[in-house]
């Protein structure tokens, strides 16, 4: 794979930051810069998982959203919610933030932790109540664009209507969410609003990319966007996703005891199932590499830690001190529909489709703009 980091969700974020007077961390996207000019009220609507591939699979159901397409960009790598939404909200790549995956191995806790849940990825044990903040947030603190924009403007210009904000208010319904967006814009000459919806990703995971249930959900999203855009004529709307999804085929690493014998027992596979990272026993690197390529080379590209860093797999910028720990010794990136798990992994029962691999279907994101 070739990793180009100049037309990504990070670059979109930097276009928005510059529009609101914040010095950008990375290059902006010129096409978006031009559309933003003169607009002091901007809403970004991010529908999780609704990348280019998913939009194209459900063309009729998202006809309004597709009608506003102005540009196609890439997600971050890996194309997964923890990495991509954090990248957008900070204007920085995963290599800089340390927010890299749904699951990350924490040396401090000697276990894999689900980043957005603060739970043990294997046992689902709650390590810390989420109300007390993300564990990863202690180790890799971030500064979000809301803070940056508000500091620059000297007032509450930027508002986050993320998942937690909506659910806590009991407002996870289309009509009430339109009111929520309206109230965030009301009586303001300048505003930036970020609206996040966990669908269609949540539904696609369970039912697959071509499900009729998914089509119905996307139709609801399309209607929601159309009504919201038409109600707020003085506001520029940017509609995006964080990644796409593809249907999965599972491969089981513990079917190969010789390969398993090269891995550290106390440090399990980490990161995502379509871009797993491996911690290898001392002196076993070459053996691991040879065996992995033998068994999985048809489906995955294998990188050493140094190769992943030198080829900017996780983006550009100053590397966060924790990044090397999270990457492990090797990372494998899926080239097709394959995901690597162990036989006792329960995800095979409920993950019909997923993301975080290296395919264009997961990486490509269309940008739609309305009221420009």
C-alpha positions as CSV (number, residue, x, y, z in Angstrom):
1,X,0.0,0.0,0.0
2,X,1.0,3.6,-0.6
3,X,0.0,6.0,2.1
4,X,-0.7,9.6,1.0
5,X,-1.7,11.9,3.8
6,X,-2.6,15.1,2.0
7,X,-6.3,14.4,1.1
8,X,-7.8,12.9,4.2
9,X,-10.3,13.6,6.9
10,X,-7.5,15.3,8.8
11,X,-6.9,17.8,5.9
12,X,-10.7,18.5,5.9
13,X,-10.5,19.3,9.6
14,X,-7.6,21.7,9.0
15,X,-9.7,23.5,6.3
16,X,-12.4,24.1,8.9
17,X,-9.9,25.2,11.5
18,X,-8.4,27.7,9.2
19,X,-11.9,29.0,8.2
20,X,-12.5,29.8,11.9
21,X,-9.1,31.5,12.4
22,X,-7.1,28.6,13.9
23,X,-3.7,27.9,12.5
24,X,-3.7,24.6,10.7
25,X,-1.5,21.6,11.7
26,X,-1.5,20.1,8.3
27,X,-2.4,21.0,4.7
28,X,-6.0,21.9,3.9
29,X,-8.1,20.7,1.0
30,X,-8.2,23.6,-1.6
31,X,-11.6,22.6,-3.0
32,X,-13.1,22.8,0.5
33,X,-11.3,26.0,1.4
34,X,-13.0,27.7,-1.6
35,X,-16.5,26.4,-0.5
36,X,-15.9,27.6,3.1
37,X,-15.0,31.1,2.1
38,X,-17.5,33.6,3.5
39,X,-19.4,31.1,5.6
40,X,-19.4,31.8,9.3
41,X,-22.0,29.1,10.2
42,X,-20.9,25.6,9.4
43,X,-22.3,22.2,10.4
44,X,-20.4,19.0,9.9
45,X,-22.6,15.9,9.9
46,X,-20.6,12.7,10.3
47,X,-22.5,9.4,9.7
48,X,-20.4,6.6,11.0
49,X,-19.4,4.1,8.3
50,X,-21.2,5.8,5.4
51,X,-18.2,6.0,3.2
52,X,-18.2,6.1,-0.6
53,X,-18.6,2.3,-1.0
54,X,-21.7,2.3,1.3
55,X,-23.2,5.4,-0.4
56,X,-22.8,3.6,-3.8
57,X,-24.3,0.4,-2.5
58,X,-27.4,2.3,-1.5
59,X,-27.6,5.0,-4.2
60,X,-31.4,5.4,-4.3
61,X,-31.7,5.5,-0.5
62,X,-29.1,8.4,-0.1
63,X,-29.9,10.3,-3.3
64,X,-30.1,13.7,-1.6
65,X,-26.8,13.3,0.2
66,X,-25.1,12.0,-3.0
67,X,-26.5,15.0,-4.9
68,X,-24.3,17.3,-2.9
69,X,-21.0,15.5,-3.6
70,X,-18.1,17.8,-4.3
71,X,-15.0,15.8,-3.4
72,X,-13.7,12.4,-2.4
73,X,-11.1,12.1,0.3
74,X,-9.5,9.3,2.3
75,X,-10.0,8.2,5.9
76,X,-7.0,7.9,8.2
77,X,-5.3,4.6,8.6
78,X,-6.6,2.5,10.1
79,X,-10.1,3.5,8.8
80,X,-11.9,3.0,12.1
81,X,-13.9,5.2,14.3
82,X,-11.5,5.7,17.2
83,X,-8.7,6.7,14.8
84,X,-10.7,8.7,12.2
85,X,-13.1,10.6,14.4
86,X,-10.3,11.6,16.8
87,X,-8.2,12.6,13.8
88,X,-11.0,14.8,12.5
89,X,-11.7,16.4,15.9
90,X,-8.1,17.2,16.6
91,X,-6.8,18.0,13.1
92,X,-4.0,15.5,13.7
93,X,-3.2,11.9,12.5
94,X,-3.2,8.8,14.7
95,X,0.6,8.8,14.8
96,X,0.4,12.2,16.6
97,X,-2.6,11.5,18.9
98,X,-2.0,7.9,19.9
99,X,-5.7,7.2,19.3
100,X,-5.3,4.4,16.8
101,X,-7.9,1.7,17.2
102,X,-11.0,0.3,18.8
103,X,-8.7,-2.0,20.9
104,X,-5.3,-1.0,22.1
105,X,-2.8,-2.8,24.4
106,X,-2.0,-0.8,27.5
107,X,1.3,-1.8,29.2
108,X,0.1,0.0,32.3
109,X,-2.8,-2.4,32.6
110,X,-1.3,-5.5,31.0
111,X,-4.3,-6.0,28.8
112,X,-6.2,-5.0,25.7
113,X,-8.7,-2.2,26.4
114,X,-11.7,-1.1,24.3
115,X,-10.8,2.6,24.0
116,X,-14.3,4.1,23.8
117,X,-15.7,1.7,26.5
118,X,-12.9,1.4,29.1
119,X,-13.5,-2.3,29.1
120,X,-11.3,-5.4,28.8
121,X,-11.6,-6.5,25.2
122,X,-11.7,-10.2,26.1
123,X,-13.8,-10.3,29.3
124,X,-15.8,-7.0,28.9
125,X,-14.9,-6.2,32.5
126,X,-15.3,-2.5,33.2
127,X,-11.9,-1.1,34.1
128,X,-13.1,2.4,34.8
129,X,-16.6,4.0,34.5
130,X,-16.8,6.0,31.3
131,X,-18.1,9.0,33.2
132,X,-14.6,9.3,34.8
133,X,-13.1,9.8,31.4
134,X,-11.3,7.6,28.8
135,X,-8.3,5.7,30.1
136,X,-6.5,6.5,26.8
137,X,-7.3,10.2,27.5
138,X,-5.0,10.1,30.5
139,X,-2.1,8.6,28.5
140,X,-2.8,10.5,25.3
141,X,-4.6,13.7,26.1
142,X,-6.0,15.6,23.1
143,X,-7.2,19.1,22.4
144,X,-10.4,19.1,20.2
145,X,-11.3,21.6,17.5
146,X,-14.1,23.0,19.7
147,X,-11.6,24.2,22.2
148,X,-9.3,25.6,19.5
149,X,-12.1,27.4,17.7
150,X,-13.5,28.8,20.9
151,X,-10.1,30.0,22.2
152,X,-9.6,31.7,18.8
153,X,-13.0,33.4,18.8
154,X,-13.1,34.2,22.5
155,X,-16.6,32.9,22.8
156,X,-18.7,29.7,22.4
157,X,-18.6,29.4,18.7
158,X,-18.1,25.7,18.4
159,X,-20.5,23.1,19.7
160,X,-20.2,19.2,19.8
161,X,-23.4,17.2,19.3
162,X,-21.6,13.9,19.6
163,X,-23.1,10.6,20.5
164,X,-22.8,11.2,24.3
165,X,-24.3,14.6,24.1
166,X,-27.3,13.4,22.2
167,X,-27.9,10.2,24.2
168,X,-27.6,11.9,27.5
169,X,-30.4,14.3,26.5
170,X,-32.5,11.5,25.3
171,X,-32.6,13.1,21.9
172,X,-31.4,10.3,19.6
173,X,-34.4,10.8,17.3
174,X,-34.4,12.6,14.0
175,X,-37.0,15.3,14.8
176,X,-35.4,16.1,18.1
177,X,-32.0,16.1,16.7
178,X,-33.0,18.7,14.1
179,X,-34.1,20.9,16.9
180,X,-30.8,20.2,18.7
181,X,-28.9,21.4,15.6
182,X,-31.3,24.4,15.2
183,X,-30.8,25.5,18.8
184,X,-27.0,25.3,18.4
185,X,-27.2,27.7,15.5
186,X,-30.0,29.9,16.7
187,X,-29.2,33.6,17.3
188,X,-25.6,33.2,16.3
189,X,-23.7,35.0,13.6
190,X,-20.8,32.6,13.8
191,X,-21.0,28.9,14.7
192,X,-19.4,25.6,14.1
193,X,-21.5,22.5,15.0
194,X,-20.3,18.9,14.8
195,X,-23.1,16.3,14.7
196,X,-22.2,12.6,15.0
197,X,-24.5,9.6,14.3
198,X,-23.4,6.1,15.1
199,X,-25.4,4.7,12.1
200,X,-25.3,3.2,9.6
201,X,-22.0,1.7,11.0
202,X,-23.8,0.1,13.9
203,X,-26.4,-1.6,11.7
204,X,-24.0,-2.6,9.0
205,X,-21.8,-4.4,11.5
206,X,-24.7,-6.7,12.4
207,X,-26.5,-7.1,9.1
208,X,-23.9,-6.6,6.4
209,X,-23.4,-4.0,3.6
210,X,-26.4,-5.0,1.4
211,X,-29.0,-5.6,4.1
212,X,-32.5,-4.1,3.5
213,X,-32.4,-2.9,7.1
214,X,-29.3,-1.0,6.3
215,X,-31.0,0.5,3.3
216,X,-34.0,1.7,5.4
217,X,-31.6,3.2,7.9
218,X,-29.7,5.1,5.2
219,X,-33.0,6.4,3.8
220,X,-33.9,7.8,7.2
221,X,-30.5,9.5,7.4
222,X,-31.0,10.9,3.9
223,X,-34.4,12.4,4.8
224,X,-33.0,13.7,8.1
225,X,-30.2,15.5,6.3
226,X,-32.5,16.9,3.6
227,X,-35.0,18.4,6.2
228,X,-32.1,19.8,8.3
229,X,-30.3,21.4,5.4
230,X,-33.5,22.9,4.0
231,X,-34.4,24.4,7.4
232,X,-31.1,26.1,8.0
233,X,-30.6,27.9,4.7
234,X,-28.0,30.4,6.1
235,X,-25.7,27.5,7.2
236,X,-23.1,25.6,5.2
237,X,-23.5,21.8,5.7
238,X,-20.7,19.3,5.1
239,X,-21.8,15.7,5.2
240,X,-19.1,13.0,5.6
241,X,-18.3,9.6,7.1
242,X,-15.3,8.4,9.0
243,X,-14.8,5.2,6.9
244,X,-16.6,2.6,4.9
245,X,-17.2,-1.1,5.6
246,X,-17.0,-4.4,3.8
247,X,-18.4,-7.8,4.5
248,X,-16.0,-10.2,6.2
249,X,-14.3,-13.5,5.9
250,X,-12.7,-14.8,9.1
251,X,-9.3,-16.5,9.3
252,X,-8.2,-18.1,12.5
253,X,-4.6,-17.6,13.7
254,X,-4.7,-20.3,16.3
255,X,-5.1,-22.9,13.6
256,X,-1.3,-22.5,13.2
257,X,0.5,-23.5,16.4
258,X,3.9,-22.9,14.9
259,X,3.0,-19.3,14.2
260,X,1.4,-18.9,17.6
261,X,4.6,-20.2,19.3
262,X,6.5,-17.1,18.1
263,X,4.1,-14.7,19.8
264,X,4.3,-13.4,23.4
265,X,1.8,-15.1,25.6
266,X,1.2,-12.1,27.8
267,X,0.7,-9.7,25.0
268,X,-2.2,-10.7,22.7
269,X,-3.0,-9.5,19.2
270,X,-4.1,-5.9,19.4
271,X,-5.6,-3.1,17.3
272,X,-8.2,-4.1,14.8
273,X,-9.0,-7.5,13.3
274,X,-8.3,-6.2,9.8
275,X,-5.0,-4.6,10.8
276,X,-3.8,-6.6,13.8
277,X,-0.6,-5.8,15.6
278,X,1.6,-8.6,17.0
279,X,4.1,-8.8,19.9
280,X,6.8,-11.3,19.0
281,X,9.1,-13.2,21.3
282,X,12.7,-12.1,21.4
283,X,14.7,-13.6,18.6
284,X,11.6,-14.9,16.8
285,X,11.0,-12.0,14.4
286,X,12.3,-13.7,11.2
287,X,10.4,-17.0,12.0
288,X,7.2,-15.1,12.7
289,X,7.6,-13.1,9.4
290,X,8.2,-16.3,7.4
291,X,5.3,-18.2,8.9
292,X,2.9,-15.3,8.7
293,X,3.6,-14.7,5.0
294,X,3.2,-18.5,4.4
295,X,-0.3,-18.7,6.0
296,X,-1.7,-15.2,5.6
297,X,0.4,-13.5,2.9
298,X,-2.3,-13.9,0.3
299,X,-4.7,-11.8,2.3
300,X,-2.5,-9.4,4.3
301,X,0.5,-7.1,3.8
302,X,2.9,-7.4,6.7
303,X,5.0,-4.5,8.0
304,X,7.6,-4.3,10.8
305,X,7.1,-1.5,13.3
306,X,9.9,0.5,11.6
307,X,8.5,0.0,8.2
308,X,5.1,1.1,9.3
309,X,6.6,4.3,10.8
310,X,8.9,5.1,8.0
311,X,6.1,4.6,5.4
312,X,3.8,6.9,7.4
313,X,1.1,4.2,7.7
314,X,-0.5,6.1,10.6
315,X,-0.1,9.5,9.1
316,X,2.4,12.4,9.2
317,X,3.5,14.6,12.1
318,X,5.3,14.3,15.4
319,X,5.0,10.8,16.7
320,X,3.3,10.5,20.1
321,X,5.6,8.7,22.6
322,X,3.1,5.9,23.2
323,X,2.6,5.1,19.5
324,X,5.5,2.6,19.3
325,X,4.0,0.6,22.2
326,X,0.6,0.4,20.6
327,X,1.9,-0.7,17.2
328,X,3.8,-3.7,18.6
329,X,6.5,-5.5,16.6
330,X,4.5,-6.1,13.4
331,X,1.3,-4.9,11.8
332,X,-0.7,-6.8,9.2
333,X,-3.0,-4.9,6.8
334,X,-5.9,-6.7,5.0
335,X,-5.9,-6.5,1.2
336,X,-9.3,-8.2,0.8
337,X,-12.3,-9.1,3.0
338,X,-10.2,-11.1,5.5
339,X,-10.1,-10.6,9.3
340,X,-7.8,-12.4,11.7
341,X,-9.2,-13.7,15.0
342,X,-8.8,-16.6,17.4
343,X,-11.3,-19.5,17.6
344,X,-12.7,-18.2,20.9
345,X,-13.4,-14.7,19.6
346,X,-17.1,-14.0,20.0
347,X,-17.1,-11.3,17.3
348,X,-17.6,-14.0,14.6
349,X,-21.2,-14.2,15.9
350,X,-22.1,-10.6,15.5
351,X,-19.7,-8.9,13.1
352,X,-20.9,-9.6,9.6
353,X,-19.1,-6.6,8.2
354,X,-16.3,-4.3,9.5
355,X,-13.5,-1.9,8.5
356,X,-9.9,-0.9,9.4
357,X,-8.3,-2.7,6.5
358,X,-6.4,-1.3,3.6
359,X,-9.1,-1.6,0.8
360,X,-10.4,1.5,-1.1
361,X,-13.9,0.5,0.0
362,X,-12.9,1.2,3.6
363,X,-10.7,4.2,3.0
364,X,-12.7,6.3,0.5
365,X,-15.1,9.0,1.8
366,X,-17.3,11.3,-0.2
367,X,-17.8,14.9,0.9
368,X,-21.2,16.4,0.3
369,X,-21.8,20.2,0.7
370,X,-25.1,22.0,0.9
371,X,-26.1,25.7,1.0
372,X,-22.6,26.8,-0.4
